[in-house]
Amino acid sequence: METVSIVFAEKQKVEVRKHSFDANLGPTEILCAAIRSLISTGTELQCLRGVFDPDTNWSSWVQYPFHPGYSMVAEVLEVGTAVQQIQKGDRVFVENAHTQFFKTEAEHAVLLPKEVSAEQGVWINLSKTTQLGVRRAELFLGETVGVIGLGLLGQLVTQYLYLSGAKEIYAMDPAESRVQLVWDKPGIHRLAMDAGKAKEQIAEQTKGKMLDVVFDITGHPAVLAQATQLVKPLGRVILLGDTATPSVQGMGRNVVSNSVSILGIHAQMNYKGWHHPEMADLFLHYILQGRMDVNPLITHRFSPLEALQAYELLVNNRSSAMGVLFDWTQLGEGS
């Protein structure tokens, strides 16, 4: 069977390739046709850039040619003989690369409710990553929290924090366009500035107490030191953005003297009884209840054949885009 895939052929080189694959299914596999996939802008641009410290997760994971993407909603075309919970015609979320047709183990697929659109469903993977970050913070009702970096993850973290009962949320990003996408709700302070510049304003608004928790979601090595300056003594900094160059990342001046905790969390983890299927189900419940909303975060849609233009947009002006989707239904059978 022929399929179309988006490939990083080498550093800074995007290609759309057509190739064949064996579509014969094992008993526990499903054959799928892509509907929508979401570009994970931070991760995929780092993979495309190809600048990593040795002996990091990045350097071992990214090998060229590299197949980017892990946020896909697809239609099930066929199911293996032992598959029971998924049927032909169902829509599923899978952590699959940007590919038109593919097969995967049925146990790895999340069945989408009819009321959830494909464009909502593609956020499931990022919804789990951000849930893990909020869980790692082990928030107490009424705490004051900061979010540094308002890309895809930062937007979802802010929504989860609002649901979790944070008293005040300071959402920070130098890009005004990103700040404007944050919920305009009581208790959410939208700051169009970097964390260094935000320190004075946060000190003033908290009357010098500073924040209980700060999330660094940037992946930028310089930001951790800024984040540790925003928390009070015994405060927590959650590292949800994994820098590719930890050799140039510093903690900041007062981590030990202020007894600051720096807590990392990785997307593949489970946390204190919460596993990936349960976290995906919770996100879908919030979407169905209207308690979370990702639709306003979708800013661009491309045909997969326009992949080069999509990544060029993000490389050249990342702050102008948020949710960037590939619409695989634009490809015909003969594409």
C-alpha positions as CSV (number, residue, x, y, z in Angstrom):
1,M,0.0,0.0,0.0
2,E,1.3,3.5,-0.8
3,T,1.4,6.3,1.7
4,V,2.6,9.9,1.9
5,S,4.8,10.9,4.8
6,I,6.5,14.1,6.0
7,V,10.2,13.5,6.7
8,F,13.1,15.6,8.0
9,A,15.6,14.2,5.6
10,E,18.5,15.9,7.4
11,K,19.0,18.9,9.6
12,Q,16.8,21.8,8.4
13,K,15.5,19.9,5.4
14,V,11.8,19.0,5.1
15,E,10.5,16.5,2.4
16,V,7.2,15.0,1.5
17,R,7.8,11.4,0.5
18,K,5.7,8.7,-1.1
19,H,6.5,5.1,-0.2
20,S,5.0,1.7,0.1
21,F,4.3,-0.3,3.3
22,D,2.9,-3.7,4.1
23,A,-0.7,-3.2,5.0
24,N,-1.4,-6.8,6.1
25,L,-2.6,-6.7,9.7
26,G,-1.6,-8.7,12.6
27,P,-4.5,-9.9,14.9
28,T,-4.1,-7.0,17.3
29,E,-3.4,-4.2,14.7
30,I,-5.6,-1.6,13.0
31,L,-5.1,0.1,9.6
32,C,-5.7,3.8,9.6
33,A,-6.2,6.8,7.3
34,A,-5.1,10.1,8.7
35,I,-7.7,12.9,9.1
36,R,-5.8,15.6,11.0
37,S,-2.4,15.8,12.7
38,L,-1.0,18.6,14.9
39,I,2.5,20.0,14.7
40,S,4.1,20.0,18.1
41,T,5.9,23.2,17.4
42,G,8.5,23.3,20.1
43,T,9.6,19.6,19.8
44,E,9.4,19.3,16.0
45,L,11.3,22.6,15.4
46,Q,14.0,21.4,17.8
47,C,14.2,18.1,15.9
48,L,14.4,20.0,12.6
49,R,17.1,22.3,13.9
50,G,19.2,19.4,15.0
51,V,21.3,21.1,17.6
52,F,21.6,18.8,20.7
53,D,24.1,18.3,23.5
54,P,25.6,14.7,23.3
55,D,24.2,12.1,25.7
56,T,20.8,13.7,25.9
57,N,17.3,12.4,25.1
58,W,17.4,14.5,22.0
59,S,20.6,13.2,20.6
60,S,19.6,9.6,21.0
61,W,16.0,10.0,19.7
62,V,16.5,12.2,16.6
63,Q,18.2,10.3,13.9
64,Y,17.9,11.4,10.2
65,P,15.9,10.7,8.2
66,F,13.5,11.5,11.0
67,H,9.7,11.1,10.9
68,P,8.2,14.0,13.0
69,G,4.8,14.1,14.7
70,Y,3.0,12.3,17.4
71,S,-0.5,13.8,17.5
72,M,-2.9,12.2,15.0
73,V,-6.6,11.6,14.5
74,A,-7.4,9.0,11.9
75,E,-10.2,6.8,10.6
76,V,-10.0,3.1,11.1
77,L,-10.0,1.3,7.7
78,E,-9.6,-2.3,8.9
79,V,-9.1,-4.1,12.2
80,G,-7.2,-7.3,13.0
81,T,-9.0,-10.5,13.9
82,A,-8.5,-10.1,17.7
83,V,-9.5,-6.4,17.9
84,Q,-12.7,-6.0,19.8
85,Q,-13.1,-2.4,21.2
86,I,-12.4,-0.6,17.9
87,Q,-14.4,-1.1,14.6
88,K,-14.0,-0.1,11.0
89,G,-15.1,3.5,10.6
90,D,-14.2,4.6,14.1
91,R,-12.1,7.7,14.7
92,V,-9.1,7.2,16.9
93,F,-6.3,9.3,18.3
94,V,-2.8,7.8,17.9
95,E,0.7,8.9,18.7
96,N,1.7,8.5,15.1
97,A,4.0,10.5,12.8
98,H,2.7,12.7,10.0
99,T,1.7,9.9,7.6
100,Q,-1.4,9.4,5.4
101,F,-1.9,5.6,5.9
102,F,-0.4,3.5,8.6
103,K,-1.0,0.5,10.9
104,T,-0.6,0.4,14.7
105,E,-1.5,-1.7,17.7
106,A,-5.1,-1.2,18.6
107,E,-4.2,-0.9,22.3
108,H,-2.3,2.3,21.5
109,A,-5.4,4.0,20.0
110,V,-7.9,6.2,21.9
111,L,-11.4,6.0,20.6
112,L,-12.9,9.4,20.0
113,P,-16.5,10.2,21.1
114,K,-18.7,11.3,18.2
115,E,-19.1,14.7,19.9
116,V,-15.3,15.4,19.8
117,S,-14.0,16.7,16.5
118,A,-10.8,15.5,14.9
119,E,-9.3,19.0,15.4
120,Q,-10.0,18.7,19.2
121,G,-8.8,15.1,19.4
122,V,-5.4,15.9,18.0
123,W,-4.6,17.7,21.3
124,I,-4.8,14.5,23.4
125,N,-1.1,13.9,23.5
126,L,-0.2,17.4,24.6
127,S,-3.1,17.4,27.0
128,K,-1.5,14.4,28.8
129,T,2.0,16.1,28.9
130,T,0.5,19.2,30.5
131,Q,-1.6,17.2,32.9
132,L,1.6,15.5,34.1
133,G,3.2,18.9,34.6
134,V,0.3,20.2,36.7
135,R,0.2,16.9,38.7
136,R,4.0,17.1,39.3
137,A,3.5,20.5,41.0
138,E,1.0,19.0,43.5
139,L,-0.9,22.2,43.7
140,F,-2.8,23.4,46.8
141,L,-6.0,25.2,46.5
142,G,-5.4,29.0,46.4
143,E,-1.8,28.9,45.4
144,T,-0.3,31.6,43.1
145,V,1.3,30.2,39.9
146,G,3.3,31.5,37.0
147,V,3.5,30.1,33.5
148,I,6.6,31.0,31.4
149,G,6.1,30.3,27.6
150,L,2.6,30.4,26.1
151,G,3.0,28.0,23.2
152,L,0.9,24.9,22.9
153,L,1.9,23.5,26.2
154,G,1.7,26.8,28.0
155,Q,-1.9,27.4,26.8
156,L,-3.0,24.0,28.1
157,V,-1.2,24.3,31.4
158,T,-2.9,27.7,32.0
159,Q,-6.3,26.1,31.4
160,Y,-5.6,23.2,33.7
161,L,-4.3,25.6,36.4
162,Y,-7.6,27.6,36.2
163,L,-9.5,24.4,36.6
164,S,-7.3,23.4,39.6
165,G,-8.2,26.3,41.7
166,A,-5.1,28.5,41.5
167,K,-5.8,31.8,43.2
168,E,-3.8,33.9,40.6
169,I,-2.1,32.9,37.4
170,Y,0.6,34.9,35.8
171,A,0.9,33.9,32.1
172,M,4.1,35.3,30.5
173,D,5.4,35.4,26.9
174,P,7.2,38.2,25.0
175,A,4.8,37.6,22.0
176,E,1.6,39.6,22.3
177,S,-0.1,37.3,19.8
178,R,0.4,34.3,22.2
179,V,-0.7,36.3,25.3
180,Q,-3.9,37.2,23.6
181,L,-4.8,33.6,23.1
182,V,-4.8,33.0,26.9
183,W,-8.2,32.9,28.6
184,D,-9.3,36.3,29.6
185,K,-10.7,35.3,33.0
186,P,-10.6,36.8,36.5
187,G,-7.4,35.8,38.2
188,I,-5.4,35.3,35.0
189,H,-2.8,38.0,34.5
190,R,-1.6,38.1,30.9
191,L,1.9,39.6,30.7
192,A,3.4,40.3,27.3
193,M,7.0,40.2,28.5
194,D,9.7,37.7,29.3
195,A,10.2,36.3,32.8
196,G,13.1,38.6,33.6
197,K,11.0,41.7,33.0
198,A,8.0,40.2,34.7
199,K,9.8,39.8,38.0
200,E,9.3,43.5,39.1
201,Q,5.6,43.4,38.2
202,I,5.0,40.1,40.0
203,A,6.8,41.4,43.1
204,E,4.6,44.4,43.1
205,Q,1.3,42.6,42.6
206,T,2.1,39.9,45.2
207,K,3.5,42.5,47.6
208,G,6.9,40.9,47.6
209,K,5.7,37.4,48.4
210,M,6.3,36.1,44.8
211,L,4.9,32.9,43.5
212,D,4.3,29.4,45.0
213,V,4.9,27.6,41.7
214,V,6.4,28.5,38.3
215,F,6.2,26.4,35.1
216,D,9.1,26.8,32.7
217,I,7.7,25.5,29.4
218,T,10.1,27.2,27.0
219,G,12.9,24.7,26.6
220,H,15.2,27.7,26.5
221,P,18.3,27.2,28.6
222,A,18.4,30.8,29.9
223,V,14.9,30.7,31.4
224,L,15.3,28.3,34.3
225,A,17.4,30.9,36.1
226,Q,14.8,33.5,35.6
227,A,12.1,31.1,36.8
228,T,13.8,30.4,40.1
229,Q,13.8,34.2,40.8
230,L,10.0,34.3,40.6
231,V,9.2,31.8,43.4
232,K,9.1,32.4,47.1
233,P,11.3,30.5,49.6
234,L,10.4,26.7,49.4
235,G,8.7,27.4,46.0
236,R,8.6,24.9,43.2
237,V,9.8,25.3,39.6
238,I,8.3,22.7,37.2
239,L,10.5,22.0,34.1
240,L,8.1,21.0,31.4
241,G,10.3,22.3,28.6
242,D,13.3,20.1,28.0
243,T,16.2,22.0,26.7
244,A,18.4,20.3,24.0
245,T,21.5,22.1,25.4
246,P,21.5,21.5,29.1
247,S,25.3,22.3,29.1
248,V,24.4,26.1,29.0
249,Q,21.4,25.9,31.4
250,G,21.9,27.5,34.8
251,M,19.7,27.3,38.0
252,G,19.9,30.8,39.2
253,R,21.5,32.5,42.2
254,N,19.3,31.7,45.1
255,V,18.1,28.1,44.6
256,V,19.8,26.7,47.7
257,S,19.4,29.8,49.9
258,N,15.7,30.0,49.1
259,S,15.3,26.2,49.3
260,V,13.7,26.1,45.8
261,S,12.6,22.7,44.3
262,I,13.3,22.1,40.6
263,L,11.0,19.3,39.4
264,G,11.2,17.7,36.0
265,I,8.5,15.7,34.3
266,H,8.6,13.8,31.0
267,A,5.7,13.1,28.6
268,Q,6.1,9.3,28.8
269,M,5.7,9.1,32.5
270,N,2.8,8.0,34.6
271,Y,2.2,9.9,37.9
272,K,0.8,8.6,41.2
273,G,-1.8,6.3,39.7
274,W,-2.7,8.4,36.8
275,H,-1.9,6.6,33.5
276,H,-2.1,7.8,30.0
277,P,-5.5,6.3,29.1
278,E,-7.1,7.9,32.2
279,M,-5.5,11.3,31.5
280,A,-6.7,11.2,27.9
281,D,-10.2,10.4,29.1
282,L,-10.1,13.3,31.6
283,F,-9.2,15.7,28.8
284,L,-12.0,14.5,26.6
285,H,-14.4,14.9,29.5
286,Y,-13.3,18.5,30.0
287,I,-13.7,19.2,26.2
288,L,-17.2,17.7,26.2
289,Q,-18.2,19.6,29.3
290,G,-16.9,22.9,27.8
291,R,-14.4,23.3,30.7
292,M,-11.5,23.4,28.3
293,D,-11.4,24.8,24.8
294,V,-8.7,24.2,22.2
295,N,-10.6,25.5,19.1
296,P,-9.4,29.1,19.5
297,L,-5.8,27.9,19.6
298,I,-5.9,26.5,16.0
299,T,-4.4,29.2,13.8
300,H,-3.3,27.5,10.6
301,R,-4.3,24.5,8.4
302,F,-2.1,23.1,5.7
303,S,-2.3,20.3,3.2
304,P,0.5,17.8,3.9
305,L,1.9,18.6,0.5
306,E,2.5,22.1,1.9
307,A,4.7,20.8,4.7
308,L,7.7,22.8,3.6
309,Q,5.6,26.1,3.8
310,A,4.2,25.1,7.2
311,Y,7.7,24.5,8.8
312,E,9.1,27.6,7.1
313,L,6.4,29.6,8.7
314,L,7.2,28.2,12.1
315,V,11.0,28.6,11.6
316,N,10.7,32.2,10.4
317,N,7.9,33.5,12.6
318,R,6.9,31.0,15.2
319,S,5.1,33.5,17.4
320,S,2.6,34.2,14.5
321,A,1.2,30.6,14.8
322,M,-0.2,28.4,17.5
323,G,-2.1,25.3,16.6
324,V,-0.8,24.3,13.1
325,L,-2.6,21.3,11.5
326,F,-2.1,19.1,8.6
327,D,-5.5,18.3,6.9
328,W,-4.9,14.8,5.4
329,T,-8.4,14.7,3.8
330,Q,-7.0,17.1,1.1
331,L,-5.0,14.2,-0.3
332,G,-6.9,12.0,-2.8
333,E,-6.2,8.3,-3.3
334,G,-3.7,9.2,-6.1
335,S,-1.8,11.8,-4.2
